[in-house]
Amino acid sequence: MTDSPWSKGSWLNAPSQVTIDNDRLKITTDEKTDFWRQTFYGFTRDSGHFFGIKTGSSFTAELRVQGSYESLYDQAGIMVRIDSKNWIKAGIEVSDGQKMLSSVLTTGVSDWTTAVYNGNAYDFWLRVTVENGVLRLQVSSDKKRWPLVRLAPFPSSEEYFVGPMACTPKRGGLNVTFSDWKLTPPLKRELHDLS
């Protein structure tokens, strides 16, 4: 696995089924896995699957996500994490009978934003940039145009962990393939530059 783009990462809550095939990281989620802290529901869960790759204090990460979402709260995408109280997860999530573009920003407690995604929810790319206490989240359906999903303050840290994330709070068995992984210094692009 030394030549794999996944060779430098490590699991938080590794799923029972994991396969690495060249640049593809394929998983099947375990039952009742989730990341959430307190808000509305009152519980804290830190049992979701996250494959974290260590970064410095600033970076841009890109990831392709292909998933077979079926049930309420099925989700897969990308996570940036400092610790159990400071993280963001983002991707496609099933909510209200639709595949939604979803992000949960957690700094002590979780928030949750969703929006209808007009692209192919079963095959898309995510890009996240963290620099100077700001997180910029973008999505793409073709890896060419990257509309903004979220711009948010995010805790500054000397290091972060970033990488694929998937959860199935109501079941197990979501199949996800992660690929096209890319981790670079932060992109120096204007906010409305969608390239």
Backbone as CSV, one residue per row, in Angstrom:
resi,resn,N_x,N_y,N_z,CA_x,CA_y,CA_z,C_x,C_y,C_z
1,MET,0.817,-1.202,0.000,0.000,0.000,0.000,0.856,1.259,0.000
2,THR,2.191,1.126,-0.049,3.062,2.293,0.048,2.905,3.243,-1.130
3,ASP,2.523,2.750,-2.317,2.324,3.613,-3.471,0.908,4.165,-3.546
4,SER,0.061,3.744,-2.661,-1.327,4.167,-2.671,-1.456,5.581,-2.116
5,PRO,-2.398,6.374,-2.652,-2.646,7.687,-2.051,-3.197,7.577,-0.633
6,TRP,-3.590,6.379,-0.241,-4.150,6.161,1.094,-3.105,5.672,2.094
7,SER,-1.844,5.595,1.691,-0.817,4.998,2.554,-0.495,5.849,3.780
8,LYS,-0.824,7.135,3.745,-0.444,8.020,4.855,-1.576,8.273,5.846
9,GLY,-2.690,7.598,5.682,-3.828,7.849,6.554,-4.022,6.774,7.604
10,SER,-4.975,7.030,8.496,-5.337,6.047,9.511,-6.825,6.182,9.812
11,TRP,-7.409,5.093,10.264,-8.845,5.045,10.509,-9.217,5.526,11.901
12,LEU,-10.293,6.269,11.973,-11.074,6.433,13.186,-12.327,5.619,12.947
13,ASN,-12.517,4.555,13.688,-13.656,3.654,13.521,-13.650,2.993,12.139
14,ALA,-12.665,2.172,11.890,-12.567,1.477,10.606,-13.796,0.600,10.376
15,PRO,-14.344,0.631,9.166,-15.459,-0.272,8.864,-14.972,-1.716,8.770
16,SER,-15.898,-2.652,8.950,-15.529,-4.074,8.887,-15.076,-4.469,7.488
17,GLN,-15.633,-3.802,6.466,-15.301,-4.136,5.076,-14.606,-2.954,4.407
18,VAL,-13.312,-3.145,4.095,-12.496,-2.130,3.431,-11.669,-2.806,2.352
19,THR,-11.637,-2.215,1.160,-10.789,-2.703,0.080,-10.066,-1.513,-0.541
20,ILE,-8.760,-1.662,-0.775,-8.009,-0.643,-1.499,-7.577,-1.238,-2.828
21,ASP,-8.002,-0.575,-3.906,-7.716,-1.022,-5.270,-7.110,0.154,-6.019
22,ASN,-5.773,0.178,-6.088,-5.040,1.307,-6.649,-5.427,2.587,-5.912
23,ASP,-6.063,3.553,-6.606,-6.395,4.802,-5.933,-7.787,4.785,-5.336
24,ARG,-8.469,3.654,-5.396,-9.845,3.565,-4.911,-9.891,2.947,-3.520
25,LEU,-10.549,3.654,-2.623,-10.796,3.157,-1.278,-12.275,2.810,-1.205
26,LYS,-12.567,1.513,-1.082,-13.956,1.045,-1.097,-14.330,0.551,0.292
27,ILE,-15.484,1.012,0.772,-15.934,0.573,2.091,-17.419,0.214,2.060
28,THR,-17.813,-0.551,3.055,-19.221,-0.791,3.362,-19.409,-0.405,4.818
29,THR,-20.359,0.490,5.084,-20.523,0.992,6.454,-21.054,-0.062,7.409
30,ASP,-20.632,0.061,8.648,-21.178,-0.758,9.719,-22.499,-0.154,10.205
31,GLU,-23.200,-0.917,11.001,-24.519,-0.508,11.478,-24.435,0.609,12.507
32,LYS,-25.368,1.558,12.394,-25.564,2.634,13.376,-24.280,3.398,13.662
33,THR,-23.699,3.969,12.613,-22.493,4.784,12.724,-22.860,6.240,12.458
34,ASP,-22.221,7.160,13.185,-22.604,8.569,13.053,-21.569,9.480,13.695
35,PHE,-21.570,10.757,13.249,-20.847,11.841,13.907,-21.863,12.934,14.215
36,TRP,-21.988,13.304,15.487,-22.929,14.355,15.891,-22.644,14.741,17.334
37,ARG,-22.890,16.028,17.662,-22.718,16.497,19.044,-23.899,17.351,19.478
38,GLN,-24.773,16.794,20.254,-25.754,17.454,21.095,-26.952,18.107,20.406
39,THR,-26.751,19.051,19.523,-27.814,19.952,19.070,-29.101,19.227,18.700
40,PHE,-30.211,19.689,19.224,-31.567,19.216,18.976,-31.803,17.809,19.538
41,TYR,-30.948,16.858,19.156,-31.154,15.470,19.561,-30.693,15.192,20.988
42,GLY,-29.714,15.937,21.455,-29.232,15.770,22.822,-28.181,14.704,23.019
43,PHE,-27.834,13.961,21.962,-26.817,12.915,22.118,-25.528,13.307,21.411
44,THR,-24.473,12.580,21.759,-23.181,12.724,21.098,-22.788,11.380,20.522
45,ARG,-22.430,11.388,19.232,-21.978,10.161,18.557,-20.655,10.458,17.855
46,ASP,-19.719,9.565,18.020,-18.416,9.711,17.368,-17.986,8.356,16.819
47,SER,-18.953,7.662,16.215,-18.747,6.287,15.766,-18.680,6.140,14.241
48,GLY,-18.776,7.249,13.507,-18.723,7.179,12.051,-17.356,6.750,11.546
49,HIS,-17.304,6.371,10.283,-16.047,5.944,9.661,-15.329,7.163,9.074
50,PHE,-14.060,7.337,9.455,-13.262,8.456,8.963,-11.844,7.985,8.728
51,PHE,-11.351,8.208,7.504,-9.974,7.874,7.167,-9.198,9.188,7.081
52,GLY,-8.466,9.505,8.149,-7.823,10.808,8.258,-6.371,10.805,7.816
53,ILE,-6.027,11.813,7.033,-4.652,12.028,6.585,-4.176,13.331,7.220
54,LYS,-3.052,13.272,7.898,-2.541,14.409,8.668,-2.034,15.504,7.738
55,THR,-2.393,16.754,8.065,-1.932,17.909,7.313,-1.278,18.900,8.266
56,GLY,-0.750,19.947,7.684,-0.257,21.062,8.481,-1.385,22.039,8.791
57,SER,-1.022,23.302,8.966,-1.989,24.313,9.407,-2.857,24.871,8.282
58,SER,-2.557,24.540,7.028,-3.373,24.990,5.896,-3.238,23.991,4.760
59,PHE,-4.302,23.854,3.951,-4.305,22.850,2.889,-5.533,23.024,1.999
60,THR,-5.499,22.346,0.851,-6.685,22.076,0.043,-6.726,20.574,-0.199
61,ALA,-7.896,19.977,-0.021,-8.085,18.546,-0.277,-9.235,18.366,-1.251
62,GLU,-9.086,17.402,-2.173,-10.148,17.055,-3.122,-10.397,15.557,-3.070
63,LEU,-11.646,15.172,-3.359,-12.042,13.779,-3.226,-13.254,13.490,-4.103
64,ARG,-13.235,12.363,-4.789,-14.407,11.884,-5.524,-15.156,10.880,-4.652
65,VAL,-16.483,10.982,-4.651,-17.319,10.130,-3.814,-18.396,9.475,-4.674
66,GLN,-18.445,8.148,-4.636,-19.476,7.391,-5.349,-20.163,6.482,-4.329
67,GLY,-21.456,6.717,-4.084,-22.159,5.977,-3.057,-23.522,5.488,-3.489
68,SER,-24.017,4.467,-2.788,-25.311,3.845,-3.108,-26.322,4.142,-1.995
69,TYR,-26.599,5.412,-1.796,-27.460,5.858,-0.701,-28.881,5.325,-0.861
70,GLU,-29.476,4.901,0.266,-30.826,4.354,0.245,-31.693,4.856,1.388
71,SER,-31.155,4.869,2.603,-31.969,5.081,3.795,-31.715,6.452,4.428
72,LEU,-32.644,6.863,5.291,-32.525,8.117,6.011,-31.161,8.226,6.691
73,TYR,-30.515,9.353,6.470,-29.215,9.724,7.040,-28.025,8.966,6.458
74,ASP,-28.227,8.087,5.460,-27.063,7.544,4.744,-26.232,8.726,4.268
75,GLN,-24.924,8.684,4.464,-24.090,9.827,4.089,-22.668,9.403,3.777
76,ALA,-22.054,10.154,2.867,-20.645,9.930,2.548,-20.071,11.215,1.967
77,GLY,-18.798,11.451,2.273,-18.152,12.656,1.781,-16.784,12.826,2.393
78,ILE,-16.514,14.046,2.846,-15.190,14.402,3.360,-15.323,14.947,4.782
79,MET,-14.284,14.765,5.558,-14.249,15.297,6.922,-12.925,15.999,7.158
80,VAL,-12.993,17.101,7.901,-11.808,17.765,8.444,-11.971,17.742,9.952
81,ARG,-10.940,17.309,10.648,-11.091,17.057,12.086,-9.845,17.500,12.848
82,ILE,-10.090,18.166,13.966,-9.024,18.449,14.926,-9.111,17.436,16.058
83,ASP,-10.317,17.308,16.619,-10.568,16.359,17.696,-12.065,16.078,17.739
84,SER,-12.537,15.398,18.763,-13.932,14.973,18.815,-14.918,16.132,18.951
85,LYS,-14.430,17.318,19.302,-15.305,18.480,19.478,-15.180,19.522,18.380
86,ASN,-14.226,19.336,17.473,-13.966,20.320,16.420,-13.746,19.624,15.088
87,TRP,-14.769,19.689,14.225,-14.702,19.000,12.938,-15.808,19.491,12.008
88,ILE,-15.677,19.145,10.745,-16.752,19.328,9.779,-16.832,18.068,8.932
89,LYS,-18.046,17.644,8.626,-18.268,16.574,7.656,-19.194,17.143,6.592
90,ALA,-18.999,16.710,5.351,-19.807,17.236,4.246,-19.898,16.206,3.140
91,GLY,-21.032,16.200,2.458,-21.224,15.292,1.337,-22.690,15.156,1.003
92,ILE,-23.039,14.026,0.439,-24.447,13.713,0.175,-25.009,12.980,1.383
93,GLU,-26.236,13.352,1.751,-26.927,12.701,2.860,-28.405,12.571,2.506
94,VAL,-28.974,11.423,2.793,-30.403,11.220,2.557,-31.191,11.885,3.680
95,SER,-32.089,12.801,3.311,-32.930,13.490,4.288,-34.251,13.852,3.627
96,ASP,-35.351,13.614,4.323,-36.687,13.934,3.791,-36.918,13.315,2.417
97,GLY,-36.409,12.097,2.237,-36.646,11.362,1.003,-35.825,11.806,-0.191
98,GLN,-34.818,12.680,0.029,-34.001,13.174,-1.075,-32.523,13.026,-0.757
99,LYS,-31.722,13.014,-1.811,-30.275,13.065,-1.647,-29.895,14.541,-1.567
100,MET,-29.465,14.970,-0.383,-29.172,16.375,-0.130,-27.673,16.610,-0.019
101,LEU,-27.240,17.791,-0.431,-25.888,18.241,-0.156,-25.893,18.755,1.284
102,SER,-25.122,18.132,2.126,-25.222,18.343,3.569,-23.856,18.675,4.148
103,SER,-23.844,19.540,5.157,-22.614,19.744,5.927,-22.961,19.969,7.389
104,VAL,-22.121,19.419,8.251,-22.264,19.573,9.701,-20.964,20.158,10.229
105,LEU,-21.044,21.378,10.741,-19.897,22.039,11.350,-20.036,21.940,12.858
106,THR,-18.998,21.441,13.498,-19.028,21.217,14.941,-17.867,21.928,15.609
107,THR,-18.186,22.860,16.479,-17.207,23.475,17.382,-17.841,23.435,18.767
108,GLY,-17.715,22.315,19.409,-18.365,22.069,20.691,-19.714,21.396,20.512
109,VAL,-20.589,22.012,19.708,-21.875,21.424,19.340,-22.012,21.483,17.825
110,SER,-22.905,20.660,17.286,-23.053,20.534,15.831,-24.147,21.447,15.285
111,ASP,-23.916,21.977,14.078,-24.995,22.546,13.289,-25.207,21.631,12.091
112,TRP,-26.212,21.930,11.269,-26.489,21.069,10.109,-27.146,21.925,9.037
113,THR,-26.585,21.911,7.849,-27.192,22.589,6.715,-27.396,21.592,5.591
114,THR,-28.525,21.731,4.879,-28.795,20.875,3.728,-29.320,21.724,2.576
115,ALA,-29.120,21.233,1.380,-29.660,21.863,0.176,-29.848,20.789,-0.877
116,VAL,-30.846,20.942,-1.703,-31.052,20.001,-2.807,-29.844,20.070,-3.728
117,TYR,-29.300,18.908,-4.100,-28.162,18.853,-5.010,-28.662,18.490,-6.392
118,ASN,-28.378,19.357,-7.366,-28.880,19.161,-8.725,-27.966,18.297,-9.593
119,GLY,-26.793,17.975,-9.088,-25.899,17.098,-9.834,-26.217,15.636,-9.553
120,ASN,-25.307,14.768,-9.962,-25.452,13.333,-9.733,-25.002,13.008,-8.312
121,ALA,-25.957,12.756,-7.438,-25.646,12.506,-6.034,-24.854,11.219,-5.825
122,TYR,-24.874,10.343,-6.806,-24.174,9.066,-6.679,-22.714,9.146,-7.126
123,ASP,-22.302,10.313,-7.677,-20.953,10.449,-8.210,-20.610,11.932,-8.292
124,PHE,-19.784,12.419,-7.379,-19.478,13.848,-7.316,-18.117,14.045,-6.658
125,TRP,-17.629,15.283,-6.684,-16.355,15.637,-6.077,-16.564,16.702,-5.020
126,LEU,-15.720,16.671,-3.990,-15.706,17.694,-2.951,-14.310,18.284,-2.850
127,ARG,-14.264,19.576,-2.534,-12.994,20.258,-2.287,-13.139,21.079,-1.014
128,VAL,-12.158,20.984,-0.136,-12.167,21.787,1.088,-10.804,22.449,1.246
129,THR,-10.852,23.752,1.551,-9.637,24.526,1.800,-9.720,25.118,3.196
130,VAL,-8.650,24.950,3.965,-8.565,25.528,5.302,-7.309,26.387,5.354
131,GLU,-7.503,27.649,5.780,-6.373,28.570,5.903,-6.781,29.764,6.758
132,ASN,-5.923,30.135,7.694,-6.120,31.341,8.504,-7.475,31.379,9.200
133,GLY,-7.904,30.250,9.758,-9.139,30.221,10.518,-10.410,30.241,9.680
134,VAL,-10.286,29.954,8.395,-11.440,29.944,7.494,-11.484,28.626,6.735
135,LEU,-12.684,28.055,6.626,-12.895,26.836,5.854,-13.797,27.153,4.659
136,ARG,-13.378,26.729,3.488,-14.123,26.919,2.245,-14.437,25.549,1.666
137,LEU,-15.712,25.267,1.492,-16.170,23.978,0.994,-16.803,24.156,-0.381
138,GLN,-16.387,23.333,-1.345,-16.900,23.410,-2.716,-17.304,22.013,-3.192
139,VAL,-18.201,21.971,-4.180,-18.660,20.713,-4.767,-18.539,20.809,-6.280
140,SER,-18.380,19.671,-6.939,-18.314,19.648,-8.396,-18.975,18.385,-8.937
141,SER,-19.657,18.542,-10.053,-20.240,17.393,-10.739,-19.363,16.929,-11.892
142,ASP,-18.333,17.727,-12.248,-17.493,17.389,-13.403,-16.000,17.611,-13.170
143,LYS,-15.618,18.020,-11.965,-14.223,18.291,-11.604,-13.649,19.484,-12.366
144,LYS,-14.542,20.291,-12.926,-14.111,21.495,-13.643,-14.664,22.754,-12.991
145,ARG,-15.934,22.729,-12.632,-16.593,23.874,-12.020,-16.909,23.530,-10.569
146,TRP,-16.508,24.437,-9.658,-16.564,24.154,-8.221,-17.359,25.230,-7.481
147,PRO,-18.684,25.193,-7.501,-19.477,26.168,-6.764,-19.251,26.065,-5.250
148,LEU,-19.424,27.207,-4.596,-19.276,27.277,-3.149,-20.454,26.599,-2.453
149,VAL,-20.169,25.795,-1.459,-21.179,25.179,-0.608,-21.246,25.907,0.728
150,ARG,-20.073,26.214,1.268,-20.037,26.809,2.598,-18.729,27.561,2.800
151,LEU,-18.826,28.718,3.437,-17.672,29.479,3.894,-17.893,29.722,5.377
152,ALA,-16.965,29.285,6.217,-17.222,29.320,7.656,-15.935,29.535,8.440
153,PRO,-16.047,30.167,9.609,-14.892,30.169,10.510,-14.631,28.749,10.981
154,PHE,-13.356,28.427,11.141,-12.987,27.088,11.585,-11.765,27.228,12.478
155,PRO,-11.718,26.501,13.577,-10.618,26.689,14.538,-9.244,26.513,13.885
156,SER,-8.348,27.426,14.203,-6.971,27.310,13.726,-6.247,26.230,14.514
157,SER,-5.395,25.502,13.808,-4.650,24.419,14.436,-3.327,24.237,13.706
158,GLU,-2.344,23.736,14.405,-1.058,23.425,13.773,-1.176,22.231,12.841
159,GLU,-2.182,21.379,13.092,-2.400,20.224,12.236,-3.872,19.852,12.217
160,TYR,-4.271,19.265,11.100,-5.629,18.750,10.920,-5.525,17.332,10.370
161,PHE,-6.650,16.614,10.438,-6.797,15.363,9.727,-7.928,15.557,8.731
162,VAL,-7.729,15.126,7.502,-8.727,15.300,6.458,-8.796,14.032,5.626
163,GLY,-10.016,13.689,5.172,-10.153,12.509,4.324,-11.586,12.032,4.228
164,PRO,-11.782,10.840,3.668,-13.117,10.280,3.449,-13.862,10.007,4.751
165,MET,-15.187,10.184,4.672,-16.065,9.954,5.806,-17.341,9.298,5.298
166,ALA,-17.895,8.363,6.077,-19.200,7.775,5.760,-19.871,7.316,7.047
167,CYS,-21.201,7.438,7.078,-21.987,7.031,8.241,-23.339,6.501,7.783
168,THR,-23.891,5.589,8.571,-25.268,5.130,8.380,-25.914,4.984,9.749
169,PRO,-26.484,6.076,10.289,-27.047,6.045,11.634,-28.211,5.078,11.811
170,LYS,-28.943,4.785,10.728,-30.144,3.958,10.840,-29.946,2.518,10.388
171,ARG,-28.798,2.190,9.832,-28.582,0.841,9.284,-27.091,0.612,9.104
172,GLY,-26.721,-0.446,8.417,-25.388,-0.677,7.906,-25.517,-1.006,6.432
173,GLY,-24.401,-1.074,5.733,-24.445,-1.585,4.371,-24.384,-0.577,3.248
174,LEU,-24.034,0.684,3.545,-23.838,1.662,2.477,-22.487,1.394,1.813
175,ASN,-22.527,1.166,0.499,-21.289,0.954,-0.264,-20.813,2.279,-0.836
176,VAL,-19.550,2.610,-0.569,-18.976,3.867,-1.044,-17.595,3.608,-1.622
177,THR,-17.303,4.273,-2.735,-15.960,4.263,-3.316,-15.422,5.691,-3.295
178,PHE,-14.264,5.862,-2.693,-13.573,7.149,-2.666,-12.366,7.059,-3.598
179,SER,-12.155,8.103,-4.395,-11.012,8.102,-5.316,-10.622,9.546,-5.638
180,ASP,-9.701,9.705,-6.575,-9.222,11.020,-7.021,-8.753,11.885,-5.845
181,TRP,-8.158,11.247,-4.843,-7.696,11.975,-3.662,-6.536,12.897,-4.017
182,LYS,-6.606,14.121,-3.521,-5.559,15.103,-3.786,-5.425,16.003,-2.562
183,LEU,-4.208,16.161,-2.061,-3.934,17.019,-0.916,-2.768,17.928,-1.278
184,THR,-3.021,19.254,-1.260,-2.036,20.228,-1.711,-1.997,21.417,-0.750
185,PRO,-1.033,22.321,-0.936,-1.130,23.603,-0.234,-2.428,24.302,-0.625
186,PRO,-2.903,25.238,0.196,-4.190,25.873,-0.095,-4.208,26.606,-1.433
187,LEU,-5.309,26.430,-2.178,-5.470,27.141,-3.441,-5.658,28.626,-3.168
188,LYS,-4.966,29.439,-3.899,-5.053,30.894,-3.718,-5.975,31.458,-4.802
189,ARG,-7.267,31.187,-4.663,-8.240,31.641,-5.655,-9.266,32.560,-5.020
190,GLU,-9.756,33.498,-5.816,-10.821,34.376,-5.346,-12.070,33.553,-5.021
191,LEU,-12.903,34.088,-4.137,-14.063,33.360,-3.674,-14.992,32.936,-4.800
192,HIS,-15.157,33.794,-5.813,-16.076,33.481,-6.893,-15.380,32.924,-8.140
193,ASP,-14.128,32.547,-7.976,-13.426,31.798,-9.019,-13.815,30.336,-8.839
194,LEU,-14.601,29.804,-9.753,-15.158,28.459,-9.614,-14.311,27.383,-10.287
195,SER,-13.101,27.755,-10.706,-12.238,26.759,-11.363,-11.572,25.857,-10.325
